[in-house]
Amino acid sequence: MLKRYKKFISEYSGKVYLDQSLARYCVFKVGGKADLLVKVKTSESLIEILKLVRNLEIPYFILAGGSNIVFDDKGFRGLIIHYLADDIVVDKNKKTAVVAGGYKLSELVRTLAKENVGGIDFLANIPGSLGGAIVGNAGCYGKSISGVLASVTVFNIKTQKVSVILPSKIGFKYRDSVFKTAPHLVVLNAKLRLAKDSGQQILMRIAEEKALRWVKHPHQPSAGSFFKNPKDTPAWKLIEDAGMKGKSIGGAMVSTKHANFIINFKKATAKDILKLTTLVKKKVALKTKVKLESEVRFVRYDGKVTTY
Ligand SMILES: Cc1cc2nc3c(=O)[nH]c(=O)nc-3n(C[C@H](O)[C@H](O)[C@H](O)COP(=O)(O)OP(=O)(O)OC[C@H]3O[C@@H](n4cnc5c(N)ncnc54)[C@H](O)[C@@H]3O)c2cc1C
């Protein structure tokens, strides 16, 4: 592997960071060191890197806002590609915009509000990037990002080709898309459908929603709602009914404020979070027969990505 790492470092035109702590890049604040890490701001350099890792057979992981993942305590044996970008092209009529996958949602909504363009305000207070939101079909209050997408441009690492995919071909479901099981497809950009609105009104609405989140959500590091909501009963209710609210293992705890948040309250490790996840699932299944599934993704040191 060392030989391949050396080749990557010599062939890649940008800076390569060695032994970076992944806890710094993970909103949950857990994770060991990554062998290699690069910071990417353009789709051109993203493609350059993806071609290189494919040729050199180096395991990789695309990291954006880091708000829906748990990194392994053992870190990552391979390359972490940290992709955050700010390219945006709004069309003349302000009905659509082509936005880089690495664009932060909060900045995107605020940037468009300056031009009196909205239609995507519900995304403003969701941490992370457009690409991460598309992968997990992020949303809130009954709306999801799939509802405002016109198309998604991806780079296919296997075929080394760029293509445009329509939302109907992305298999969007509640907090799910084909991208979750197709890590060879990397979101370069997406075309969003917008609506004219008052910038001032948008900013007021998102400030109100932010205040609501502040009241309802815990303030310690987390990855947001931890388990997907089953059809009939919200996950927080099932977890509360199973007596797991406030339960802790090591530094990880089921929040006393919102039972579907697992928080890092005291230097938690990924192992603490995983043990607590397993226990919550077990207790909920025993009490209610419902099988919870984590929305949050665990990134193993060897590149395998799983939910529990
Ligand atoms: C406090 C808090 C509140 C939250 N509230 C909400 C909420 O209201 N609604 C909601 O849906 N979620 C919520 N979340 C979860 C999270 O913010 C979303 O899932 C978000 O969309 C993840 O984006 P990210 O950029 O952080 O992705 P990351 O965590 O960096 O990555 C998530 C997955 O997407 C993949 N990925 C990222 N970018 C790309 C790309 N360009 N191409 C291909 N794959 C990519 C990664 O490889 C990984 O598998 C919350 C999280 C927190 C911490």
PDBQT file of the ligand as one rigid body, heavy atoms in Angstrom, charges set to zero:
ROOT
HETATM    1  C1  LIG A 401     -27.539  18.625  14.249  1.00  0.00    +0.000 C 
HETATM    2  C2  LIG A 401     -27.909  17.878  13.007  1.00  0.00    +0.000 A 
HETATM    3  C3  LIG A 401     -29.170  18.065  12.446  1.00  0.00    +0.000 A 
HETATM    4  C4  LIG A 401     -29.536  17.367  11.276  1.00  0.00    +0.000 A 
HETATM    5  N1  LIG A 401     -30.780  17.587  10.738  1.00  0.00    +0.000 NA
HETATM    6  C5  LIG A 401     -31.150  16.898   9.619  1.00  0.00    +0.000 A 
HETATM    7  C6  LIG A 401     -32.453  17.093   9.037  1.00  0.00    +0.000 A 
HETATM    8  O1  LIG A 401     -33.257  17.908   9.485  1.00  0.00    +0.000 OA
HETATM    9  N2  LIG A 401     -32.764  16.360   7.936  1.00  0.00    +0.000 N 
HETATM   10  C7  LIG A 401     -31.904  15.455   7.382  1.00  0.00    +0.000 A 
HETATM   11  O2  LIG A 401     -32.250  14.816   6.382  1.00  0.00    +0.000 OA
HETATM   12  N3  LIG A 401     -30.662  15.259   7.907  1.00  0.00    +0.000 NA
HETATM   13  C8  LIG A 401     -30.271  15.961   9.007  1.00  0.00    +0.000 A 
HETATM   14  N4  LIG A 401     -29.017  15.761   9.544  1.00  0.00    +0.000 N 
HETATM   15  C9  LIG A 401     -28.102  14.763   8.938  1.00  0.00    +0.000 C 
HETATM   16  C10 LIG A 401     -27.130  15.359   7.887  1.00  0.00    +0.000 C 
HETATM   17  O3  LIG A 401     -26.959  16.737   8.084  1.00  0.00    +0.000 OA
HETATM   18  C11 LIG A 401     -27.610  15.105   6.460  1.00  0.00    +0.000 C 
HETATM   19  O4  LIG A 401     -27.705  13.714   6.235  1.00  0.00    +0.000 OA
HETATM   20  C12 LIG A 401     -26.671  15.738   5.408  1.00  0.00    +0.000 C 
HETATM   21  O5  LIG A 401     -27.342  15.741   4.177  1.00  0.00    +0.000 OA
HETATM   22  C13 LIG A 401     -25.335  15.011   5.255  1.00  0.00    +0.000 C 
HETATM   23  O6  LIG A 401     -24.512  15.787   4.387  1.00  0.00    +0.000 OA
HETATM   24  P1  LIG A 401     -22.933  15.855   4.572  1.00  0.00    +0.000 P 
HETATM   25  O7  LIG A 401     -22.415  16.758   3.509  1.00  0.00    +0.000 OA
HETATM   26  O8  LIG A 401     -22.574  16.204   5.960  1.00  0.00    +0.000 OA
HETATM   27  O9  LIG A 401     -22.541  14.345   4.228  1.00  0.00    +0.000 OA
HETATM   28  P2  LIG A 401     -21.395  13.445   4.896  1.00  0.00    +0.000 P 
HETATM   29  O10 LIG A 401     -21.784  13.117   6.304  1.00  0.00    +0.000 OA
HETATM   30  O11 LIG A 401     -20.057  14.050   4.667  1.00  0.00    +0.000 OA
HETATM   31  O12 LIG A 401     -21.534  12.126   3.984  1.00  0.00    +0.000 OA
HETATM   32  C14 LIG A 401     -22.733  11.362   4.015  1.00  0.00    +0.000 C 
HETATM   33  C15 LIG A 401     -22.685  10.335   2.874  1.00  0.00    +0.000 C 
HETATM   34  O13 LIG A 401     -22.761  11.011   1.613  1.00  0.00    +0.000 OA
HETATM   35  C16 LIG A 401     -21.646  10.677   0.784  1.00  0.00    +0.000 C 
HETATM   36  N5  LIG A 401     -21.316  11.869  -0.016  1.00  0.00    +0.000 N 
HETATM   37  C17 LIG A 401     -21.131  13.135   0.407  1.00  0.00    +0.000 A 
HETATM   38  N6  LIG A 401     -20.900  13.945  -0.662  1.00  0.00    +0.000 NA
HETATM   39  C18 LIG A 401     -20.937  13.167  -1.762  1.00  0.00    +0.000 A 
HETATM   40  C19 LIG A 401     -20.774  13.420  -3.161  1.00  0.00    +0.000 A 
HETATM   41  N7  LIG A 401     -20.510  14.637  -3.650  1.00  0.00    +0.000 N 
HETATM   42  N8  LIG A 401     -20.886  12.367  -4.006  1.00  0.00    +0.000 NA
HETATM   43  C20 LIG A 401     -21.142  11.110  -3.554  1.00  0.00    +0.000 A 
HETATM   44  N9  LIG A 401     -21.292  10.813  -2.243  1.00  0.00    +0.000 NA
HETATM   45  C21 LIG A 401     -21.194  11.840  -1.372  1.00  0.00    +0.000 A 
HETATM   46  C22 LIG A 401     -20.548  10.274   1.757  1.00  0.00    +0.000 C 
HETATM   47  O14 LIG A 401     -19.608   9.428   1.125  1.00  0.00    +0.000 OA
HETATM   48  C23 LIG A 401     -21.362   9.545   2.833  1.00  0.00    +0.000 C 
HETATM   49  O15 LIG A 401     -21.631   8.223   2.452  1.00  0.00    +0.000 OA
HETATM   50  C24 LIG A 401     -28.618  16.479  10.683  1.00  0.00    +0.000 A 
HETATM   51  C25 LIG A 401     -27.331  16.322  11.232  1.00  0.00    +0.000 A 
HETATM   52  C26 LIG A 401     -26.976  17.024  12.384  1.00  0.00    +0.000 A 
HETATM   53  C27 LIG A 401     -25.586  16.855  12.946  1.00  0.00    +0.000 C 
ENDROOT
TORSDOF 0
